[in-house]
Amino acid sequence: MIARILSVLLLAYALGFAIFATTLGQPAAADAPATEAAVVLTGGAGRLEQGFRVMREQKARRMLVSGTDPLVTKADLARRNRGQGAILRCCVDLGTEAKDTRSNAEETGRWLKQQKLRSVRLITSDWHMRRARYEFRRVLGSDTLVVPDAVRTEPRFLTLFGEYNKYVLRRLAVWVDV
């Protein structure tokens, strides 16, 4: 009996991973609503560039770069991202408190409240979007519109496997209220 239960659990886990790996986050549709803010989660290639594109296309008015190293300045970002100085000066805030996805959501929640904003475009890698959306919905609730805008990548198997395990473990931790 125990072997059957374990077999079913293992099969469900494997099937869940297969679904996770084949249904990664997607870039926002061209007709997705503009939002008051964009939030870029640091840690992956193309994320900041996508945030700047969203700002240039006026799909958001302000941008938070969440999880920024405290030593990084706007001047550093301007040097690395030529032509983005005007956007950085007027409309970008650097969040230095977040250390993980959950604290990205918490930092964003405080920033949105401070800025009095009710809608946000969430920018992160496609493989990270599911867990990021989960954390943001938990923290921001249903009163804040969250538009997912994933950066396409070609993640390795180990990246997907690790992220799937983080997602499953986080869901379980919330479920058992840990």
Backbone as JSON Lines, residues from 0, in Angstrom:
{"i":0,"aa":"M","n":[0.82,-1.2,0.0],"ca":[0.0,0.0,0.0],"c":[0.86,1.26,0.0]}
{"i":1,"aa":"I","n":[1.91,1.28,0.85],"ca":[2.8,2.44,0.93],"c":[3.54,2.62,-0.39]}
{"i":2,"aa":"A","n":[3.95,1.51,-0.99],"ca":[4.66,1.58,-2.27],"c":[3.76,2.19,-3.35]}
{"i":3,"aa":"R","n":[2.48,1.85,-3.33],"ca":[1.54,2.41,-4.32],"c":[1.36,3.91,-4.11]}
{"i":4,"aa":"I","n":[1.23,4.3,-2.87],"ca":[1.07,5.74,-2.57],"c":[2.31,6.51,-3.0]}
{"i":5,"aa":"L","n":[3.48,5.98,-2.69],"ca":[4.72,6.63,-3.09],"c":[4.85,6.69,-4.61]}
{"i":6,"aa":"S","n":[4.42,5.62,-5.28],"ca":[4.47,5.59,-6.75],"c":[3.56,6.66,-7.35]}
{"i":7,"aa":"V","n":[2.37,6.81,-6.78],"ca":[1.44,7.82,-7.27],"c":[2.0,9.23,-7.02]}
{"i":8,"aa":"L","n":[2.59,9.43,-5.85],"ca":[3.18,10.74,-5.54],"c":[4.35,11.04,-6.49]}
{"i":9,"aa":"L","n":[5.19,10.06,-6.75],"ca":[6.31,10.24,-7.66],"c":[5.82,10.53,-9.08]}
{"i":10,"aa":"L","n":[4.8,9.83,-9.5],"ca":[4.22,10.06,-10.83],"c":[3.63,11.47,-10.92]}
{"i":11,"aa":"A","n":[2.92,11.89,-9.88],"ca":[2.35,13.25,-9.87],"c":[3.46,14.3,-9.89]}
{"i":12,"aa":"Y","n":[4.53,14.07,-9.15],"ca":[5.67,14.98,-9.13],"c":[6.29,15.09,-10.52]}
{"i":13,"aa":"A","n":[6.52,13.95,-11.18],"ca":[7.12,13.94,-12.51],"c":[6.21,14.6,-13.54]}
{"i":14,"aa":"L","n":[4.92,14.32,-13.46],"ca":[3.98,14.95,-14.37],"c":[3.93,16.45,-14.13]}
{"i":15,"aa":"G","n":[3.95,16.86,-12.88],"ca":[3.98,18.28,-12.55],"c":[5.2,18.96,-13.13]}
{"i":16,"aa":"F","n":[6.36,18.31,-13.04],"ca":[7.57,18.88,-13.61],"c":[7.45,19.0,-15.12]}
{"i":17,"aa":"A","n":[6.91,17.98,-15.77],"ca":[6.76,18.03,-17.23],"c":[5.85,19.2,-17.64]}
{"i":18,"aa":"I","n":[4.77,19.39,-16.92],"ca":[3.87,20.51,-17.21],"c":[4.58,21.84,-16.94]}
{"i":19,"aa":"F","n":[5.28,21.92,-15.82],"ca":[6.03,23.13,-15.47],"c":[7.03,23.48,-16.57]}
{"i":20,"aa":"A","n":[7.79,22.5,-17.02],"ca":[8.86,22.74,-17.99],"c":[8.34,23.1,-19.38]}
{"i":21,"aa":"T","n":[7.11,22.71,-19.68],"ca":[6.58,22.99,-21.03],"c":[5.61,24.17,-21.05]}
{"i":22,"aa":"T","n":[5.35,24.77,-19.91],"ca":[4.43,25.92,-19.86],"c":[5.09,27.09,-19.13]}
{"i":23,"aa":"L","n":[6.26,27.48,-19.6],"ca":[6.98,28.59,-18.98],"c":[6.24,29.91,-19.24]}
{"i":24,"aa":"G","n":[6.57,30.91,-18.44],"ca":[5.97,32.23,-18.6],"c":[6.22,32.78,-20.0]}
{"i":25,"aa":"Q","n":[5.34,33.63,-20.44],"ca":[5.4,34.23,-21.77],"c":[5.54,35.75,-21.66]}
{"i":26,"aa":"P","n":[6.11,36.38,-22.7],"ca":[6.1,37.84,-22.71],"c":[4.66,38.34,-22.74]}
{"i":27,"aa":"A","n":[4.44,39.53,-22.21],"ca":[3.09,40.1,-22.24],"c":[2.65,40.28,-23.69]}
{"i":28,"aa":"A","n":[1.39,40.06,-23.94],"ca":[0.84,40.25,-25.28],"c":[0.94,41.73,-25.67]}
{"i":29,"aa":"A","n":[1.0,41.98,-26.96],"ca":[1.11,43.36,-27.45],"c":[-0.06,44.21,-26.98]}
{"i":30,"aa":"D","n":[-1.22,43.59,-26.82],"ca":[-2.4,44.35,-26.39],"c":[-2.63,44.3,-24.88]}
{"i":31,"aa":"A","n":[-1.63,43.83,-24.13],"ca":[-1.75,43.81,-22.67],"c":[-1.91,45.24,-22.17]}
{"i":32,"aa":"P","n":[-2.68,45.45,-21.13],"ca":[-2.9,46.81,-20.65],"c":[-1.62,47.45,-20.13]}
{"i":33,"aa":"A","n":[-1.51,48.74,-20.35],"ca":[-0.41,49.49,-19.75],"c":[-0.63,49.48,-18.24]}
{"i":34,"aa":"T","n":[0.44,49.58,-17.5],"ca":[0.35,49.6,-16.04],"c":[0.99,50.87,-15.52]}
{"i":35,"aa":"E","n":[0.72,51.18,-14.28],"ca":[1.33,52.35,-13.68],"c":[2.81,52.13,-13.43]}
{"i":36,"aa":"A","n":[3.19,50.89,-13.18],"ca":[4.57,50.58,-12.82],"c":[5.04,49.31,-13.49]}
{"i":37,"aa":"A","n":[6.36,49.2,-13.59],"ca":[7.02,47.97,-14.0],"c":[7.99,47.6,-12.88]}
{"i":38,"aa":"V","n":[8.08,46.32,-12.59],"ca":[9.03,45.84,-11.59],"c":[9.93,44.82,-12.27]}
{"i":39,"aa":"V","n":[11.22,45.08,-12.23],"ca":[12.21,44.17,-12.79],"c":[12.89,43.46,-11.63]}
{"i":40,"aa":"L","n":[12.83,42.13,-11.65],"ca":[13.52,41.34,-10.63],"c":[14.93,41.06,-11.14]}
{"i":41,"aa":"T","n":[15.93,41.47,-10.36],"ca":[17.31,41.29,-10.8],"c":[17.69,39.82,-10.8]}
{"i":42,"aa":"G","n":[18.76,39.51,-11.51],"ca":[19.29,38.17,-11.46],"c":[19.27,37.4,-12.76]}
{"i":43,"aa":"G","n":[18.79,37.99,-13.83],"ca":[18.75,37.25,-15.09],"c":[18.99,38.16,-16.27]}
{"i":44,"aa":"A","n":[19.59,37.61,-17.31],"ca":[19.89,38.36,-18.53],"c":[18.6,38.82,-19.21]}
{"i":45,"aa":"G","n":[18.62,40.03,-19.72],"ca":[17.52,40.55,-20.51],"c":[16.41,41.21,-19.71]}
{"i":46,"aa":"R","n":[16.4,41.04,-18.41],"ca":[15.31,41.57,-17.6],"c":[15.32,43.11,-17.58]}
{"i":47,"aa":"L","n":[16.47,43.68,-17.28],"ca":[16.55,45.14,-17.21],"c":[16.29,45.76,-18.58]}
{"i":48,"aa":"E","n":[16.81,45.15,-19.63],"ca":[16.57,45.65,-20.99],"c":[15.08,45.65,-21.31]}
{"i":49,"aa":"Q","n":[14.39,44.59,-20.89],"ca":[12.95,44.53,-21.12],"c":[12.23,45.63,-20.34]}
{"i":50,"aa":"G","n":[12.69,45.9,-19.12],"ca":[12.12,46.98,-18.34],"c":[12.28,48.33,-19.03]}
{"i":51,"aa":"F","n":[13.45,48.59,-19.57],"ca":[13.67,49.84,-20.29],"c":[12.79,49.93,-21.54]}
{"i":52,"aa":"R","n":[12.62,48.8,-22.22],"ca":[11.75,48.8,-23.41],"c":[10.31,49.12,-23.02]}
{"i":53,"aa":"V","n":[9.84,48.54,-21.94],"ca":[8.49,48.82,-21.44],"c":[8.34,50.31,-21.15]}
{"i":54,"aa":"M","n":[9.36,50.9,-20.54],"ca":[9.3,52.33,-20.23],"c":[9.33,53.18,-21.51]}
{"i":55,"aa":"R","n":[10.2,52.84,-22.45],"ca":[10.27,53.6,-23.72],"c":[8.95,53.53,-24.48]}
{"i":56,"aa":"E","n":[8.3,52.36,-24.43],"ca":[7.03,52.17,-25.14],"c":[5.85,52.7,-24.34]}
{"i":57,"aa":"Q","n":[6.12,53.32,-23.2],"ca":[5.11,53.92,-22.32],"c":[4.04,52.93,-21.88]}
{"i":58,"aa":"K","n":[4.49,51.71,-21.59],"ca":[3.59,50.69,-21.05],"c":[3.59,50.72,-19.53]}
{"i":59,"aa":"A","n":[4.44,51.59,-18.97],"ca":[4.49,51.84,-17.53],"c":[5.09,53.23,-17.32]}
{"i":60,"aa":"R","n":[4.71,53.87,-16.2],"ca":[5.21,55.22,-15.91],"c":[6.42,55.23,-15.0]}
{"i":61,"aa":"R","n":[6.51,54.26,-14.09],"ca":[7.65,54.18,-13.15],"c":[8.16,52.75,-13.17]}
{"i":62,"aa":"M","n":[9.42,52.61,-12.76],"ca":[10.01,51.27,-12.73],"c":[10.81,51.1,-11.44]}
{"i":63,"aa":"L","n":[10.61,49.95,-10.82],"ca":[11.4,49.54,-9.67],"c":[12.3,48.39,-10.1]}
{"i":64,"aa":"V","n":[13.59,48.51,-9.83],"ca":[14.51,47.4,-10.04],"c":[14.7,46.79,-8.66]}
{"i":65,"aa":"S","n":[14.04,45.66,-8.42],"ca":[14.01,45.04,-7.09],"c":[15.14,44.05,-6.93]}
{"i":66,"aa":"G","n":[15.8,44.13,-5.77],"ca":[16.9,43.22,-5.49],"c":[18.24,43.74,-5.97]}
{"i":67,"aa":"T","n":[18.33,45.04,-6.15],"ca":[19.58,45.65,-6.61],"c":[20.63,45.6,-5.51]}
{"i":68,"aa":"D","n":[21.85,45.3,-5.88],"ca":[22.96,45.35,-4.93],"c":[23.06,46.78,-4.39]}
{"i":69,"aa":"P","n":[23.18,46.96,-3.08],"ca":[23.24,48.32,-2.51],"c":[24.38,49.18,-3.06]}
{"i":70,"aa":"L","n":[25.41,48.56,-3.61],"ca":[26.53,49.32,-4.15],"c":[26.27,49.83,-5.57]}
{"i":71,"aa":"V","n":[25.25,49.33,-6.23],"ca":[24.93,49.74,-7.6],"c":[24.14,51.05,-7.56]}
{"i":72,"aa":"T","n":[24.54,51.98,-8.41],"ca":[23.87,53.28,-8.49],"c":[23.2,53.44,-9.86]}
{"i":73,"aa":"K","n":[22.39,54.47,-9.97],"ca":[21.78,54.77,-11.27],"c":[22.85,55.11,-12.3]}
{"i":74,"aa":"A","n":[23.91,55.78,-11.85],"ca":[25.01,56.1,-12.77],"c":[25.65,54.82,-13.31]}
{"i":75,"aa":"D","n":[25.81,53.81,-12.46],"ca":[26.34,52.51,-12.92],"c":[25.44,51.91,-13.99]}
{"i":76,"aa":"L","n":[24.15,51.94,-13.73],"ca":[23.2,51.38,-14.71],"c":[23.2,52.17,-16.01]}
{"i":77,"aa":"A","n":[23.35,53.49,-15.92],"ca":[23.39,54.33,-17.12],"c":[24.62,53.99,-17.97]}
{"i":78,"aa":"R","n":[25.75,53.73,-17.31],"ca":[26.97,53.35,-18.06],"c":[26.79,52.0,-18.75]}
{"i":79,"aa":"R","n":[26.11,51.08,-18.1],"ca":[25.92,49.75,-18.68],"c":[24.78,49.69,-19.7]}
{"i":80,"aa":"N","n":[23.89,50.67,-19.63],"ca":[22.71,50.69,-20.51],"c":[22.66,52.03,-21.23]}
{"i":81,"aa":"R","n":[23.5,52.18,-22.23],"ca":[23.63,53.44,-22.96],"c":[22.27,53.91,-23.47]}
{"i":82,"aa":"G","n":[22.04,55.2,-23.35],"ca":[20.82,55.81,-23.86],"c":[19.64,55.75,-22.91]}
{"i":83,"aa":"Q","n":[19.84,55.19,-21.7],"ca":[18.72,55.05,-20.76],"c":[18.81,56.05,-19.6]}
{"i":84,"aa":"G","n":[19.74,56.99,-19.7],"ca":[19.97,57.95,-18.61],"c":[18.73,58.75,-18.25]}
{"i":85,"aa":"A","n":[18.0,59.21,-19.26],"ca":[16.8,60.03,-18.99],"c":[15.75,59.22,-18.24]}
{"i":86,"aa":"I","n":[15.53,58.0,-18.65],"ca":[14.55,57.14,-17.97],"c":[15.01,56.87,-16.55]}
{"i":87,"aa":"L","n":[16.29,56.58,-16.38],"ca":[16.83,56.3,-15.05],"c":[16.65,57.49,-14.11]}
{"i":88,"aa":"R","n":[16.92,58.71,-14.62],"ca":[16.81,59.9,-13.77],"c":[15.37,60.2,-13.37]}
{"i":89,"aa":"C","n":[14.46,60.06,-14.29],"ca":[13.09,60.5,-14.01],"c":[12.21,59.44,-13.37]}
{"i":90,"aa":"C","n":[12.41,58.19,-13.72],"ca":[11.33,57.24,-13.49],"c":[11.73,55.91,-12.88]}
{"i":91,"aa":"V","n":[12.98,55.75,-12.47],"ca":[13.44,54.45,-11.98],"c":[13.88,54.56,-10.53]}
{"i":92,"aa":"D","n":[13.43,53.6,-9.74],"ca":[13.87,53.48,-8.35],"c":[14.61,52.16,-8.2]}
{"i":93,"aa":"L","n":[15.65,52.17,-7.39],"ca":[16.42,50.97,-7.12],"c":[16.06,50.44,-5.74]}
{"i":94,"aa":"G","n":[15.53,49.23,-5.71],"ca":[15.18,48.58,-4.44],"c":[16.34,47.7,-4.0]}
{"i":95,"aa":"T","n":[16.84,47.94,-2.81],"ca":[18.02,47.21,-2.34],"c":[17.73,46.25,-1.19]}
{"i":96,"aa":"E","n":[16.47,46.12,-0.8],"ca":[16.13,45.3,0.37],"c":[15.92,43.83,0.04]}
{"i":97,"aa":"A","n":[15.47,43.51,-1.16],"ca":[15.09,42.14,-1.51],"c":[16.3,41.25,-1.7]}
{"i":98,"aa":"K","n":[16.17,40.03,-1.19],"ca":[17.23,39.02,-1.32],"c":[16.74,37.77,-2.03]}
{"i":99,"aa":"D","n":[15.41,37.61,-2.17],"ca":[14.83,36.45,-2.82],"c":[13.48,36.84,-3.4]}
{"i":100,"aa":"T","n":[12.8,35.9,-4.01],"ca":[11.54,36.21,-4.69],"c":[10.47,36.7,-3.73]}
{"i":101,"aa":"R","n":[10.37,36.09,-2.58],"ca":[9.38,36.53,-1.6],"c":[9.65,37.97,-1.17]}
{"i":102,"aa":"S","n":[10.91,38.3,-0.89],"ca":[11.21,39.67,-0.47],"c":[11.13,40.65,-1.64]}
{"i":103,"aa":"N","n":[11.28,40.17,-2.89],"ca":[11.0,41.03,-4.05],"c":[9.55,41.49,-4.01]}
{"i":104,"aa":"A","n":[8.65,40.56,-3.75],"ca":[7.23,40.89,-3.69],"c":[6.93,41.84,-2.54]}
{"i":105,"aa":"E","n":[7.54,41.59,-1.39],"ca":[7.31,42.46,-0.23],"c":[7.85,43.86,-0.48]}
{"i":106,"aa":"E","n":[9.05,43.94,-1.04],"ca":[9.65,45.24,-1.36],"c":[8.77,45.99,-2.37]}
{"i":107,"aa":"T","n":[8.28,45.27,-3.36],"ca":[7.41,45.88,-4.37],"c":[6.11,46.37,-3.74]}
{"i":108,"aa":"G","n":[5.54,45.57,-2.84],"ca":[4.31,45.98,-2.16],"c":[4.49,47.29,-1.41]}
{"i":109,"aa":"R","n":[5.59,47.42,-0.69],"ca":[5.86,48.68,0.04],"c":[6.05,49.84,-0.93]}
{"i":110,"aa":"W","n":[6.78,49.6,-2.02],"ca":[7.04,50.63,-3.02],"c":[5.73,51.08,-3.69]}
{"i":111,"aa":"L","n":[4.89,50.12,-4.07],"ca":[3.62,50.46,-4.7],"c":[2.76,51.3,-3.76]}
{"i":112,"aa":"K","n":[2.73,50.92,-2.49],"ca":[1.95,51.67,-1.51],"c":[2.5,53.08,-1.36]}
{"i":113,"aa":"Q","n":[3.8,53.2,-1.26],"ca":[4.44,54.51,-1.12],"c":[4.15,55.39,-2.34]}
{"i":114,"aa":"Q","n":[4.18,54.78,-3.51],"ca":[3.96,55.52,-4.76],"c":[2.46,55.68,-5.08]}
{"i":115,"aa":"K","n":[1.61,55.01,-4.31],"ca":[0.16,55.01,-4.54],"c":[-0.2,54.48,-5.94]}
{"i":116,"aa":"L","n":[0.36,53.32,-6.25],"ca":[0.14,52.68,-7.55],"c":[-0.66,51.4,-7.37]}
{"i":117,"aa":"R","n":[-1.49,51.06,-8.35],"ca":[-2.4,49.9,-8.24],"c":[-2.22,48.86,-9.35]}
{"i":118,"aa":"S","n":[-1.26,49.09,-10.25],"ca":[-1.04,48.1,-11.31],"c":[0.46,48.02,-11.61]}
{"i":119,"aa":"V","n":[0.9,46.79,-11.9],"ca":[2.33,46.56,-12.11],"c":[2.56,45.51,-13.18]}
{"i":120,"aa":"R","n":[3.58,45.74,-13.99],"ca":[4.04,44.77,-14.98],"c":[5.23,44.06,-14.35]}
{"i":121,"aa":"L","n":[5.12,42.76,-14.16],"ca":[6.15,41.95,-13.51],"c":[7.1,41.39,-14.57]}
{"i":122,"aa":"I","n":[8.38,41.77,-14.47],"ca":[9.38,41.36,-15.46],"c":[10.41,40.46,-14.79]}
{"i":123,"aa":"T","n":[10.47,39.23,-15.27],"ca":[11.46,38.26,-14.81],"c":[11.63,37.22,-15.9]}
{"i":124,"aa":"S","n":[12.52,36.27,-15.71],"ca":[12.75,35.22,-16.7],"c":[11.56,34.28,-16.8]}
{"i":125,"aa":"D","n":[11.4,33.68,-17.97],"ca":[10.26,32.78,-18.2],"c":[10.22,31.63,-17.19]}
{"i":126,"aa":"W","n":[11.36,31.06,-16.85],"ca":[11.41,29.94,-15.92],"c":[11.1,30.36,-14.48]}
{"i":127,"aa":"H","n":[11.22,31.63,-14.17],"ca":[11.02,32.15,-12.81],"c":[9.62,32.74,-12.63]}
{"i":128,"aa":"M","n":[8.91,32.96,-13.72],"ca":[7.65,33.72,-13.67],"c":[6.58,33.05,-12.8]}
{"i":129,"aa":"R","n":[6.44,31.75,-12.85],"ca":[5.36,31.09,-12.1],"c":[5.5,31.35,-10.6]}
{"i":130,"aa":"R","n":[6.69,31.16,-10.06],"ca":[6.9,31.39,-8.63],"c":[6.82,32.88,-8.29]}
{"i":131,"aa":"A","n":[7.34,33.73,-9.17],"ca":[7.26,35.17,-8.94],"c":[5.8,35.62,-8.91]}
{"i":132,"aa":"R","n":[5.0,35.17,-9.85],"ca":[3.58,35.54,-9.87],"c":[2.89,35.06,-8.59]}
{"i":133,"aa":"Y","n":[3.21,33.85,-8.18],"ca":[2.61,33.31,-6.96],"c":[2.93,34.22,-5.78]}
{"i":134,"aa":"E","n":[4.19,34.59,-5.6],"ca":[4.58,35.44,-4.47],"c":[3.95,36.82,-4.58]}
{"i":135,"aa":"F","n":[3.92,37.39,-5.77],"ca":[3.35,38.73,-5.95],"c":[1.85,38.73,-5.67]}
{"i":136,"aa":"R","n":[1.15,37.71,-6.13],"ca":[-0.3,37.64,-5.86],"c":[-0.57,37.48,-4.36]}
{"i":137,"aa":"R","n":[0.26,36.71,-3.68],"ca":[0.09,36.54,-2.23],"c":[0.29,37.87,-1.5]}
{"i":138,"aa":"V","n":[1.33,38.62,-1.87],"ca":[1.64,39.86,-1.18],"c":[0.73,41.0,-1.6]}
{"i":139,"aa":"L","n":[0.49,41.14,-2.89],"ca":[-0.26,42.3,-3.4],"c":[-1.77,42.11,-3.33]}
{"i":140,"aa":"G","n":[-2.23,40.87,-3.32],"ca":[-3.66,40.61,-3.27],"c":[-4.35,40.91,-4.58]}
{"i":141,"aa":"S","n":[-5.66,40.82,-4.54],"ca":[-6.44,40.98,-5.77],"c":[-6.73,42.43,-6.11]}
{"i":142,"aa":"D","n":[-6.38,43.36,-5.23],"ca":[-6.62,44.78,-5.5],"c":[-5.6,45.37,-6.46]}
{"i":143,"aa":"T","n":[-4.49,44.68,-6.68],"ca":[-3.45,45.19,-7.56],"c":[-3.4,44.33,-8.82]}
{"i":144,"aa":"L","n":[-3.46,45.0,-9.97],"ca":[-3.34,44.3,-11.26],"c":[-1.88,43.95,-11.48]}
{"i":145,"aa":"V","n":[-1.61,42.66,-11.73],"ca":[-0.25,42.2,-12.04],"c":[-0.27,41.64,-13.46]}
{"i":146,"aa":"V","n":[0.51,42.26,-14.34],"ca":[0.63,41.8,-15.73],"c":[1.99,41.11,-15.87]}
{"i":147,"aa":"P","n":[2.0,39.79,-16.03],"ca":[3.28,39.09,-16.19],"c":[3.89,39.38,-17.56]}
{"i":148,"aa":"D","n":[5.19,39.61,-17.57],"ca":[5.91,39.92,-18.81],"c":[7.26,39.21,-18.75]}
{"i":149,"aa":"A","n":[7.28,37.96,-19.16],"ca":[8.47,37.11,-19.03],"c":[9.49,37.38,-20.12]}
{"i":150,"aa":"V","n":[10.74,37.29,-19.74],"ca":[11.85,37.37,-20.68],"c":[12.15,35.95,-21.14]}
{"i":151,"aa":"R","n":[12.12,35.74,-22.43],"ca":[12.38,34.41,-22.97],"c":[13.84,34.02,-22.77]}
{"i":152,"aa":"T","n":[14.03,32.79,-22.34],"ca":[15.38,32.25,-22.15],"c":[15.4,30.83,-22.69]}
{"i":153,"aa":"E","n":[16.53,30.23,-22.63],"ca":[16.66,28.8,-22.94],"c":[17.28,28.13,-21.73]}
{"i":154,"aa":"P","n":[16.44,27.9,-20.7],"ca":[16.98,27.38,-19.44],"c":[17.48,25.95,-19.57]}
{"i":155,"aa":"R","n":[18.53,25.67,-18.82],"ca":[19.05,24.31,-18.75],"c":[18.12,23.46,-17.89]}
{"i":156,"aa":"F","n":[18.26,22.15,-18.03],"ca":[17.44,21.23,-17.26],"c":[17.57,21.49,-15.76]}
{"i":157,"aa":"L","n":[18.8,21.68,-15.29],"ca":[19.01,21.87,-13.86],"c":[18.36,23.17,-13.36]}
{"i":158,"aa":"T","n":[18.34,24.2,-14.2],"ca":[17.66,25.44,-13.83],"c":[16.17,25.18,-13.65]}
{"i":159,"aa":"L","n":[15.57,24.5,-14.62],"ca":[14.15,24.18,-14.54],"c":[13.84,23.28,-13.34]}
{"i":160,"aa":"F","n":[14.67,22.27,-13.14],"ca":[14.45,21.33,-12.05],"c":[14.55,22.03,-10.7]}
{"i":161,"aa":"G","n":[15.56,22.87,-10.55],"ca":[15.71,23.63,-9.31],"c":[14.55,24.57,-9.06]}
{"i":162,"aa":"E","n":[14.13,25.28,-10.1],"ca":[13.02,26.22,-9.95],"c":[11.71,25.5,-9.65]}
{"i":163,"aa":"Y","n":[11.49,24.35,-10.28],"ca":[10.28,23.57,-10.0],"c":[10.25,23.15,-8.53]}
{"i":164,"aa":"N","n":[11.39,22.69,-8.03],"ca":[11.44,22.28,-6.62],"c":[11.2,23.47,-5.69]}
{"i":165,"aa":"K","n":[11.76,24.62,-5.99],"ca":[11.51,25.82,-5.18],"c":[10.02,26.17,-5.18]}
{"i":166,"aa":"Y","n":[9.41,26.08,-6.36],"ca":[7.99,26.4,-6.49],"c":[7.13,25.43,-5.68]}
{"i":167,"aa":"V","n":[7.39,24.15,-5.83],"ca":[6.62,23.13,-5.1],"c":[6.82,23.29,-3.59]}
{"i":168,"aa":"L","n":[8.05,23.47,-3.17],"ca":[8.32,23.62,-1.74],"c":[7.69,24.89,-1.17]}
{"i":169,"aa":"R","n":[7.7,25.96,-1.93],"ca":[7.07,27.2,-1.45],"c":[5.56,27.02,-1.32]}
{"i":170,"aa":"R","n":[4.95,26.39,-2.32],"ca":[3.5,26.15,-2.24],"c":[3.17,25.28,-1.02]}
{"i":171,"aa":"L","n":[3.98,24.24,-0.78],"ca":[3.77,23.38,0.38],"c":[3.96,24.16,1.69]}
{"i":172,"aa":"A","n":[4.97,25.0,1.73],"ca":[5.22,25.79,2.96],"c":[4.05,26.71,3.26]}
{"i":173,"aa":"V","n":[3.49,27.32,2.23],"ca":[2.33,28.19,2.44],"c":[1.12,27.36,2.86]}
{"i":174,"aa":"W","n":[0.96,26.21,2.24],"ca":[-0.18,25.33,2.52],"c":[-0.17,24.88,3.98]}
{"i":175,"aa":"V","n":[1.02,24.53,4.5],"ca":[1.1,24.08,5.9],"c":[1.35,25.25,6.86]}
{"i":176,"aa":"D","n":[1.38,26.46,6.3],"ca":[1.5,27.7,7.09],"c":[2.83,27.77,7.84]}
{"i":177,"aa":"V","n":[3.9,27.53,7.11],"ca":[5.24,27.64,7.7],"c":[5.86,28.97,7.29]}
